[in-house]
Amino acid sequence: MNRVRKADGSFRAKRKDTKIKTIEKKYGVDLGVRSDMHLGTYLKKNGYSSLSKMLES
């Protein structure tokens, strides 16, 4: 993964209005939902607190 880190070493939060197609392309995953769904909607619907937590599972 090539996520941007903040000065304290933690990952910068990904915007919740990012389209799923962008996440699928960047991280090489198929989330099995419409490509125009927002990341925030997907995370909430599937019980993830962040993109990092989703990618870990």
Secondary structure, 3 states (H helix, E strand, C coil): CCCCECCCCCECCCCCCCEHHHHHHHHCCCCCCCCCCEHHHHHHHHCCCCHHHHHHC
